[in-house]
Amino acid sequence: MYEQTYSHQVVTAFEQQRLAQEIERRRSVREHADQIVPRPMGVIGRMLARRASALPVPGDRRGARAPQGPVTDAAPARSRAAGAPSEPVAAR
């Protein structure tokens, strides 16, 4: 019913300005690629890396581990005991 061409023009101008800034940023990164130093991995990145390395990858045979030694009924009990929470230690 009512056309608001001014607001569309403002939004379009803002998007064009943002796009120009992004293009300039990418050009700058490409020109100075030798000066880029990777950040050390943070807490969340380390946590995600540990979680990802623990998950099996379906269809990927490289990550599959061959069983070592005889498989017995005691093996699952040991693995459950290792994951069980320990008792809290009293403060000294």
C-alpha positions as CSV (number, residue, x, y, z in Angstrom):
1,M,0.0,0.0,0.0
2,Y,2.6,2.5,1.0
3,E,6.0,2.3,-0.6
4,Q,9.0,3.3,1.5
5,T,11.6,3.7,-1.1
6,Y,13.9,5.8,1.2
7,S,14.3,2.9,3.7
8,H,15.1,0.5,0.8
9,Q,17.7,2.9,-0.5
10,V,19.3,3.2,2.9
11,V,19.4,-0.5,3.3
12,T,20.8,-1.1,-0.2
13,A,23.5,1.6,0.4
14,F,24.4,0.0,3.7
15,E,24.7,-3.4,2.1
16,Q,26.8,-2.1,-0.7
17,Q,29.1,-0.3,1.9
18,R,29.4,-3.5,3.9
19,L,30.2,-5.5,0.8
20,A,32.9,-3.0,-0.2
21,Q,34.5,-3.3,3.3
22,E,34.4,-7.1,3.1
23,I,36.1,-7.0,-0.4
24,E,38.7,-4.6,0.9
25,R,39.3,-6.9,4.0
26,R,39.8,-10.0,1.8
27,R,42.1,-8.1,-0.5
28,S,44.2,-7.0,2.5
29,V,44.4,-10.5,3.9
30,R,45.5,-11.9,0.5
31,E,48.2,-9.2,0.2
32,H,49.5,-9.8,3.7
33,A,49.1,-13.5,4.0
34,D,52.7,-13.9,5.2
35,Q,52.0,-11.7,8.2
36,I,49.1,-13.7,9.5
37,V,49.8,-15.6,12.8
38,P,47.3,-18.3,13.8
39,R,45.8,-17.9,17.3
40,P,46.5,-20.5,19.9
41,M,43.6,-22.9,20.4
42,G,41.3,-21.7,23.2
43,V,39.4,-23.7,25.8
44,I,36.4,-24.4,23.6
45,G,38.5,-25.4,20.6
46,R,40.5,-27.8,22.7
47,M,37.3,-29.3,24.2
48,L,35.7,-29.7,20.7
49,A,39.0,-31.3,19.4
50,R,39.0,-33.8,22.2
51,R,35.3,-34.6,21.6
52,A,35.9,-35.0,17.8
53,S,38.9,-37.2,18.2
54,A,36.9,-39.5,20.6
55,L,34.0,-40.0,18.2
56,P,34.3,-42.8,15.6
57,V,34.1,-41.7,12.0
58,P,31.6,-43.8,10.1
59,G,33.0,-45.4,6.9
60,D,36.5,-44.3,7.7
61,R,38.9,-47.3,8.2
62,R,42.0,-45.2,9.0
63,G,40.6,-44.2,12.4
64,A,39.5,-47.7,13.3
65,R,41.6,-49.4,15.9
66,A,42.3,-53.1,15.8
67,P,41.6,-54.9,19.1
68,Q,44.7,-55.6,21.0
69,G,45.0,-58.8,23.1
70,P,42.2,-61.2,23.9
71,V,38.7,-59.8,24.4
72,T,37.1,-61.0,27.6
73,D,34.1,-60.3,29.7
74,A,36.3,-58.4,32.2
75,A,37.2,-55.7,29.6
76,P,33.9,-53.9,29.8
77,A,34.0,-53.9,33.6
78,R,37.5,-52.3,33.5
79,S,36.3,-49.6,31.1
80,R,33.3,-48.9,33.3
81,A,35.4,-48.7,36.4
82,A,37.8,-46.2,34.7
83,G,34.9,-43.9,33.8
84,A,33.3,-44.1,37.3
85,P,33.5,-40.9,39.3
86,S,36.0,-41.0,42.2
87,E,35.2,-40.0,45.8
88,P,36.0,-36.4,46.8
89,V,39.2,-35.9,48.7
90,A,39.0,-34.1,52.0
91,A,40.8,-30.7,52.2
92,R,44.1,-30.6,54.1
